[in-house]
Amino acid sequence: MKFSKVTVVAGGLLLILQHLTNGQSGPASAGGMVHAFTREDSAYSRAIPEQTQRIEATIDQRLSAITNLVCHEQIARYARKGNSISQLDTLDVNVEVLNGTERYSRIRRKEKTFSDMREVPGTWSVGEMATLLSATRDAIGLGDIRVGQDELEHWGRSLLMMFKYPASSRRWYLRANSRVNWLPFEGRVWTSPLTGEILRVTWVANDLPADSGVAQVLWTVDFSPVNLSSLMVTVPQKALYQVTYKNRADYIEWNVTSFSEYRRYYSDSAIHFDGEDQSGEK
């Protein structure tokens, strides 16, 4: 079975998937960003309220800090068919966060520009700046949370919080041939045990409908601090969005997104009264 387009949506974000075929293994170039979900839940304990409140407060702080933030994204798209891996193309995008929502502009792929991410062909993801954190915050508030310790590359020992979001929560859905399928997914949040800073957020959906043609959707974002006008803010550094297909051929697509050129934007205003010039003199 073949579909010309599949759409995966989380909260207010839109992920467009095309070229459905099949895939069985992860991207070779993604490095440590692919984290296996193999440990048994029995290795972790149920989160106590203080732990949940701490991560909720940390996410709230991050969402507040990235308001009125602008950055540049470079998205490299790859594909694997059998043992052959190739880079398909690169997308350059400017993104700003306004009131908790990403806005994309100056979208450029090769020599062509686009006015909307939904117009871009291929497999792309959006929402890494704010939507992922916001939806994760909601999931932690509603889900069955478990915590434990984990060894994370580059960061060492970290605190791992896990949650599961049932399909009935209606936060992430897949649309294939105009049919909507709500997805259950597992989320994980890694934080520093010393500072509480967010290190990584990962979502994975495995139980996809058989007729969707998709075996798994994996989305993971790594965070790091940057200095913005003498204020240290934890922001996305790199993201991986991976789609594994289940069909007749061995095929997988993934994107690696790099974030750079972070800056804040401001608006200045002034009030002038009748009878005064701009210098304030009457």
Secondary structure, DSSP 4 states (H G I P E B T S, - for coil): ---S-EEEEETTEEEEE-S-----S--TTSGGG-----S-GGGSEEPPHHHHHHHHHHHHHHHHHTTTEEEEEEEEEEEEETTEEEEEEEEEEEEEEETTEEEEEEEEETTEEESSGGGS-S-B---TTTHHHHHHHHHHHHS--EEEEEEETTTEEEEEEEEEE-GGG--EEEEETTEEEE--EEEEEEE-TTT--EEEEEEEE----GGG-EEEEEEEEEEEEEEETTEEEEEEEEEEEEEEE-SSS-EEEEEEEEEEEEEE---------TT--TTS--
